[in-house]
Amino acid sequence: MMIKPSVLLFLLLPLFLRPIVAQWDTNAVPGRTTIVHLFEWRWNDIADECERWLNPNGFAGVQVSPPNENLIITDPWRPWWERYQPISYKLCSRSGSEEEFKKMVKKCNNVGVRIYVDAILNHMCGAGVGSGMASTCGSSFDTNKESFPSVGYSNLDFNDAKCHTASGNIESYQDKYQVRNCRLVSLLDLSQDMDYVRDMLAQYLNRLIDIGVAGFRLDAVKHMWPGDVQAIIGRLKNLNTDFFPSGSRPFVYQEVIDQGGEAVSSSEYLNIGYVTEFKYSINIGTVIRKWNGQKMAYLRNWGEGWAFMPSTSALVFVDNHDNQRGSGAGGKAVLTFWDSRLYKMAVAFTLAHPYGQPRIMSSFHWNRYFIDGKDINDWQGPPSNSNGSTKPVTINSDLTCGNDWICEHRWRQIKNMVAFRNAAGSSDLQNWWDNGNNQVAFGRGNRGFVVFNNDDRVLDMWIQTGLAAGTYCDIISGDFMEGQCTAGSVLVESNGMAHFHIESWAEDPMIAIHVNAKL
């Protein structure tokens, strides 16, 4: 039977589209929406956290630190950024062994919590390191010869010949060729247009897929050509059917720092997968801090109305592991756990608002010390023992974390807003209200409603919620447990109106209610 070309194209179109569309699917258990970055956690601790906290509280998944072998750096002592200096793609790091990684992935998947790996495809370690075996698996390397025997990389696999700066490093972000072909802060820049490099990177990611990961955060994508990234992603397998439906594709989100005004734009990568929206982090911090004349009332058209990328492509966050230390993008505007009151408001707004795919941060404490406005200790790695091994995450009787782990994802206000977002689902933003300044409120269809008071005066108002009549627990001031509220509640009248009272000096100047916390 002869099939017309137009009909054949129609029949084949779903086959072409399926893997592309699927790269935007988080592969989360239905009804779960939020990713948490358990920064520098050990695999054994993540496995435990999936079972004891993340699953019961409805988290979608975990972004884990790079699991591959990295350079061991002792000056400064074991900094966090040593994890971003690969030596090989063997699965051994200070977070644990390959066997521990496999057990973590299996345990988390078994309770419906997905694992997303922070993957470094752009580069290997720094050019000036020299040679030796100071690596987390003991693999040899020689940066003078650009030799990494455990992977098979030689000087032929790097971009040196394509970089035309005197230093070999990126010297101008106004030149896209420098940004993609030269070294990022002296890190040996891989040539992803070479089949061997593409194959090695894809083999690494496919090995992780075989273990059961759900997707990848791709580091430093701005420094790779979009076509090369697409070629590597195109080599990836479908996800492991032990944990995912047949034909599932890995979720991909790409780190592209784009604040505008540079040669490389985040829009160049939107056809590959999600992209980190750094303008979100910078602007939400500026608004909540009330800097530069910004007001929460201006958030009425938050999202694309602020010239952000499309919601269906945006990975959004209040802070990340880079910019909470003053690097990466954002500067002093970025809100972090150090500013806990304002930070909780910003995260609550992020989880309440429908724009983007949210990722929240779970940090560790470090000894900040500022000289001339610069934190000279921003390099410090995770809580560790004298031999450099990472300390376990201990859980206190009040469910907070010990051993200098911050665990923002365990803060009541944040973990309950994860539940709010799950309850809201795909409901539209409705019933926006503001006072023209820094008191705002909005609903998510008939599923949830939030109110914020970031003003210097009391909020005392009747506001339309769009919710059905009844009494709802305020999940900010307390928990909804066994059908009861542990703190405040809100009565919604038959017409959807409710009275809200929030003092400007309140520890948590916000209220949130949703249908899954209704009495």
Buried (B, 14 or more C-beta within 10 A) or exposed (E): EEEEEEEEEEEEEEEEEEBBEBBBBBBBBEEBBBBBBBBBBBBBBBBBBBBEBBBEBBBBBBBBBBBBBBBBBEEEEBBBBBBBBBBBBBBBBBBBBBEBBBBBBBBBBBBBBBBBBBBBBBBBBBBEBEEEEBBBBBBBBEBEEBBBEBBEBEEEBBBBEBBEBEEBBBBEBEBBBBBBBBBBEBBBBBBBBBEBBBBBBBEBBBBBBEBBBBBBBBBBBBBBBBEBBBBBBEBBEBBBEEBBEEEBBBBBBBBBBBEEEBEBBBEBBBEBBBBBBBBBBBBBBBBBBBEEEBBBBBBEEBBEEBEBBBBEBBBBBBBBBBBBBBBBBBEEBBBBBEBBEBBBBBBBBBBBBBBBBBBBBBBBBBEEEEEEEEBEBBBBBBBBEEEBEBBBBEBEEEEBBEBBBBBBBBBBBBBBBBBBBBBBBEBEBBBBBBBEBBBBBBBBBBBBBBBBBBBEEBBEBEBBBBBEEBEBBBBBBBBBEEEEBBEBBBEBBEEBBBEBBBEBEBEBBBBBBBBBBBE
